[in-house]
Amino acid sequence: MILFSKLLLLLWCINFAPPLAALLFERKWARPFDAEFILPDGRPLFGNHKTIRGVLAGIATGLAGALVLGFPWWLGLGAGALSMAGDLFSSFIKRRMSFISGDVVPGIDQAPEGLFPFLLLAPYFELSLPYVIGCALVFGLGAYVGSIFLNDVVMEKPFESYPRKVRAITRIRELLSCQIITNPFHYLVNFEDAFYYHLLMKSAFKMLGIYERGVKNALEIKVKEIVFNFPDLPSAFDGYKILFLVDLHLDGIEGFTDRVLHVIREIPSDVCVLGGDYRMETYGPFAEALYQLRRLLPEIHTSDGIFAILGNHDCVEIVETLREDGIYFLINDAQSIERNGKRIWLVGVDDPHYFKCHNLADAFSDVPPGEFSIFFAHSNEIYKEALEYSPKLYICGHSHGGQILFPHIGPIFTHSSAPRHMFAGHWNYGNMRGYTSGGVGVSGVPVRFNTRGEVTVITLRRGMENG
């Protein structure tokens, strides 16, 4: 039974290696194994789903798997090569049967890949024919279930209005963060975050006797008013006010939404931009966060509407629901604001931090060269890419101003790959101005130390640049 399990594990790892390589590298090194050769029947030899990268990944996995499982290295190398040969044979047969590359065909897909390795494994381990057939059948069942999951769940749009390009790595992250919402499963599949924040850090603050003080700090929200001067700002927008609310995390602390409501209801603004991260956790249910956000919307009064982008805590399912509430989402998109025949552009991208679905080329595609644009992203990590499109101002959040600052040291973590000086406040990169908000709410642990929540009001002025 131990040998049976080891052989199955080896074969399943080899089988999974090519799609894993495709998931990690997408189109990199994805040269078709058949060099796109067309046979006299007008059909490809194997099809473009069978790549040199995938075959090499399967063979290398066979070698590595054998070493881990205690088999001779040459046995694993040979099993990997024979399994990949079986996979290519399946593709050859499927092309002759008019199935297109990527179609899942029960039996034809699994049998050669599961049986060919036993040309080497069976003599070495002295396996009987019933043993080989049994192992191949169990392998085939597992491989079939895996292929159905990959093709029908991972690589399919989850709903018709799905606004993102379907990518395997993105879909897997969405499944873990947004589709698995039933206790206790969302904790189990996100064990690292659940353990680190809820058990380790929260317990540490409580043991130090400072947890309640940290929660009280998190409930204190300030209004941060900043002014940006631009000599080329269209005159019609001199004095234009942007209410920027990022990192709301409204379901994180009881009574937090009431505090936010008290602060924002008296703030005059021309437009409001919601900068992402509406939910406290990076996983699990998001209905409560939506409910709390809907409580805020009637208290936001603007002449030019409410725009929004997505953050790393957000599920894409919220977009259609909030659009019905009058929010215009900028998901790799731009919208012009017009006044007296002049206009500026608000440009927003999808989350660049975790889901990594940002696409600046699409976002700026409608913005004419030389026109005044303001760029919104959840985090500051794509500042180099943004500069290529010449926005006048890059506005973001994500770092919470450090959330927990140590005197004379600053934040231990900024959760960003951008330079440390960009974690909060004003910054410049080239001729692009930038501002990273300290964020309204908190994430991870519901505490702040040496920081305060920030509702940001940005006023645009026509004049000589400041700062």
N, C-alpha and C positions, 0 to 999 in steps of 0.2 A: 504493500500500500504506500510505503514511503517513496519507493522508486516511481510508482505510478504518479504520485503527486508531483515529484520533482520533474518528471518528463513533461507533464501537463504545464507546469509553471514555465519551463524552458520554452516550450512551443508557443504558449500564449504571449510570453515576452517578445519572442521573435515576431509573432503576428502583429503585436501592438507597436513595434518599433517604427515601421514606415509611417503610419498615421501620426505617431508622436513627433517624428521629425518634421512632418508637414505642419503640425500644430505649432511647433516651436519656431520654424524657419520660414513658414509660408512659401513664398515663391523663390526664396534664395536657394540656389544650387538645385533647382527642381527641373533638371534637364531630363526629357523623356528617355527611357532606357532604349527604346526602339529608334531614337533619333527621328521620330515622326515618319518612319518608313511606311509606305502604302503598298500593300500586296496587289497582285493583278485583279483580285476580287473587289478592289476599290475600298477596302477596309484597312485600318491600321494593323500593324503586327500585334501590338499589345495595347496601345492607347496612352494618352498623355498622363493618366493617373499613375502609371508605373514609371518611376523615376530612378535614375542611377543613385541618387541620394537615399531613396527608400530601400533599394536592394542592399546597398552598403550598410545602412542602419540595421537591417535584419541580420546580416552576416555578423556584424560587429557585436550585436546583442547576443547572438548565439555563442560567440567566443566568451564574452563577459559572463553570460549566464552559466556557462559550463564551469568556469573558474569559481564562481560563487557557490554553485551547487555541489562542487566536489567531483565533477566529471573531468576527463582529460580535455585539454584545450582544443586539440584537433577534432575531438568528437563534437564539441559545441560549434566549432567553425564549420565543420561539414554539415551538421544539422541545420545551421543557419542558411548555408548555401543551398541545400536541398529544399528547404522550406520556401526560400525565395524562388527557386526554380519551379516549384509547384505553383506558387502564386502567379508567376509569369505564364505558366501553362494554362491556368484557369482563365487568365485574361485573353490568351490566344483563342481558346475555345469560345469564350463569350463574344469576341469580335466576330467570329465566324457565324455565330447564332444571332447576330444583329443587335446584341445588347450594347448600349453605349458605355464608354469608360466611366466607371464610378457606380454603375448599377450593382445592387446586391442580389445575387442569385443563390438561393439556398442549395447546398450540396456542391454545386460546381465551384463556388468560391472557396469552400472549406476543405473538400476531400483531398485534392492534390497537395495542398499546403500542409495538411495534417499527416498524409501518408508517406510522401516522398522522404521525409527525414528518417523514417523507419528502415529505409534501405541500408542505412548505416547503423541506426540505433538497435534494430532487432538482432542482427548477428552479434553485436558487441555484448548486449545484455542477455542474449539467448532467449528472446521473447517468443512466445507462441503466437500463432495467427489470431486466435480469439483475443489475446491480450492486446495485440496491435490494433485490431478493429475496435475494441472497446475504448482504448485510449484515443484513437482517432475520432470516434463518435462524440466522446465527451469534449475533446478539443473543438470539434466542429460546432457543437451547441454553444459553447462559450464564445467562440469567434463570431458566430452569427449574431448572438445577442449584442456583442460589442459593436459590430458593424451597424446594426439597426440603431443603437444608441447614438453612434457617431453621425450617421446619415440623417436620421429622422428627428433627433433632438438637438445635437450640437450644431449641425450644419444647416438647420432649417430656421426660417424666420419664426419667432415665437408667436407673433400676431401680425395681422395684415399691415398695420400702420407702423411697424418697427422701423425706426428712423436711422438705424446704423447699418453699415456694411456687415454682412454675416462673416464673422471670423471665429474660428474654433476657440482660441484662447479667451476672446471676449465672452462668448456664449458660456464657457465653463465658469468664468468668473461670475456671470449673471446668475447661473444656476446656483452656485454656492451662496451668493449674496442675497438673491432676490426670490428664487423659486422655492428654496427649501426654507420654509418659514414656520414649520410645526415643531414645537418643543418635543423632545430635547434635541432633535436632529440638527437644527441650525447652530446649536452650540457645539455639537460634535464635529461638524464639518468646518467650523471656524474656531477650532479648539484654541489655537494660539492666541487670538485676540481675546476670547472669552477668559482664558486663564490669566493672561498678562494683565488685562485691565480690571476685570471683575474680582479676581481672587488675589493676585499678587499686589497690584498697586493700591487698590482700594483698601485692602487689609493693612498695607504698610502705613497709609495715612491715618487710618483709625488707631493703629497701635501707637503712633506718634501723638495722638490726641489733637490732630489739626484738621481732620476730615470735615467736621461741621463748619469750621471757619472757611475752608476752601469752598464749600457749597455756598455759603453766604457771599463770598467774593464773586462767585459765578453769577449770582443773581443781581449784582450791581452792574448796570449798563450805562455807558456814557454816550453822548452824541459828539462825534468827532467831525468838526467842520474844517475842510481844507479848500484851498483855492489854487487853481492852476491857470496861469496866464499863457496865452499863445498869441503871437503876432498875426498868425494867419487864420485865427478863428473867425468864421463868418460873423459879421457884425450883428446879425439877427439873433445870434446865440450868446451874445455878451450877457453874463449873469445867469446863464442856464444852470439849473440845479439838478443833480443826479443823486437820488437816494439809493445807496448801495447797501444791501443786506445780504451778508454771506455767512456761512457756517451757523445757520440758525439752530439746528439740532433741537427742534422745539419739543420733542418728546423726552428730553434728557432729564429734566428736573421738574418736579411738580410745581405748578404756579409760574413757570418761566414765561409762558406765552403772555400771561397777564402783565408781567413786567415789560415785555417788549411792546405790547399794546399801549401801555401808559407812555412809553417814550416816543413812539412813532406817530401817534395820532395827531400831534400838534406840529409836525414837521412839514413845511411847505416844500414841494418839489415839482419839477417839470416832468421827470420820468423816474421810474423806479426800476432797478435791476436787481434781481435775486441771483446771488452768485453761487448757488449750489450748496449741497449738504443740508438737507431738510430733516433727515432722520438722525437720531443719536448714534445708533450702531451702524457698522458696515455690513450687517447681515440681519436676517429675521424680518418680522412684520414691519410694514411701513404705513399701515392704515392710520395709526394714531398721529404720526407726523403730518399726514395729509389733513387730518381733521384740524389739528392745531394751526396749520398754515392757512386753511380756509377761514379761520377766525381772524387772522391778520388782514386778509385781503380787503375787507370793507373799510378798514381804517387807513389804507394807503390811497391818498388822493393826489392824482397827477393829471396833467393835461394831455400827456402823450403816452399814457398807458404803463403797463407793467411787463417787463421782459424778464427772461430767466435763462440760466444755463444749468447744466448738470454737474454735480461733483462726484467724488469717489464714494460717497455714502448713498448715492441716489440710484433708484431703480428706474429704468427707462419706461416702465409701465405707468409711471405717474404723469407722463407728458400729455397723453390724450385727455386724461381726467382734468388736469389743470388748464388745459387749453379751453375746455368747456367753461371754466371760471374766468376766462378773459385774459389769461396769461399768454404772451407770445414767446415761445421758446426759440432761442437762437442755438440750434444744434448744427454747428458748422454752417452758419448762415449769417446774413447781415440784413439790417433794416435801416432805411433812411428816415430821418426826422426832418421835416420841412417847415420853414418859417420865412414868410415874406420873400418867397422865391429862392431862398438859400437853403442848404441842407448840410447835415452832418450824418455820419454813419455809425450805427452801433453794430459791432461785429462780435459774435460769440462762438466758442467752440465747445465740443463735447469734452468730457472729463479727460485731462491729459495725465492724470496721476496713476490711477489704478486700472480703469478700463482701457485707457490709452486709445480713445476713439477720436481724438482731435484731428481735424483736417483743415489746415489753414488755407490751402489752395481753394477748396470749396467755399470756405467761409468768406474769403475776400474776392471771390469770383465776380460778384456784382458791383464791387466798389471801383469806380473809375479812378485811374491813376491821378494822384495829386489832390484828391478830395479828402476832407478832414474826417478821420475815423478814430473811434475809441474802441479798443479791443478788450474784451472780457473773457477771462479764463478762470477756472476755479483755482488753479495754483500758478505759481510764478515760473514753473519749470521749463516752459517753452519760450523763454524770453529771447533766445537766439533766433529761433524760427520766426517769431513775431516780427523782429526787426526787419526781416527781408521784405515784409509787406508794408512797412512805413506807417504804422499807426502812430498818432500823436501821443496817445496815452494807453498804457496797459494797466488794467485794474483787476485785482485778484484777491484771494484770501487764502484759505486752507491751513495756514500755519498757526492760527489763533493767537498771533503775536507771541508765540512760544507757549502760551497758556500757563506754564509753570516756569517762572524766571528765578534764577539764583542771583543774588546781589554780586555785582562785579564780574559775573560769568555770563549771564544771559540764559537763553534756553538750552537745555541739554539736547533736545531734539527739535528740528524745524520740520521734519517729515518732507523735506524737499531737496532735490539735487541742485537747486540754484545756489549761488553764493550766499553765505551766511548773512551778509548785510542786507539782503533782500527779504528777510523773514518778516519784517514789519515796517510800515511807514514808507516814506519817499525813497525812490532810487532812480537812477538813470542808467540806460545802456545805449551807447551810441547817441543818436538824436531822438531816442524814444524815452519819454518820461514814464515812470511807473509808480504804482502805489499798491502796497499789500495791506489790506485791512486786518485789524486784530480779530475780526469776527465777532458775531453777536453772542453765540452760545459756546458750548464746550463739547468735546468728544472724548471717548475713552473713559476717563474718570470725571465725574461732574464737579470738578473743582478748578479754581484759579488761585494762583499765588503770584503776587507782584504784577498782575495784569488785570484788566477789566474788559468786559464785553464792550464791543464798539458798534454803534450805528453810524455809518459813514455818510456824510453829506458833502458832495463834491460840487463846487461852483466853478464853472468855466468863465474865464475873463479874456477879453481881447486886449492884448497889451504885451509889453516886454516880458520875456520868460522870467519866472522866479525859480529859485532853488536850483 
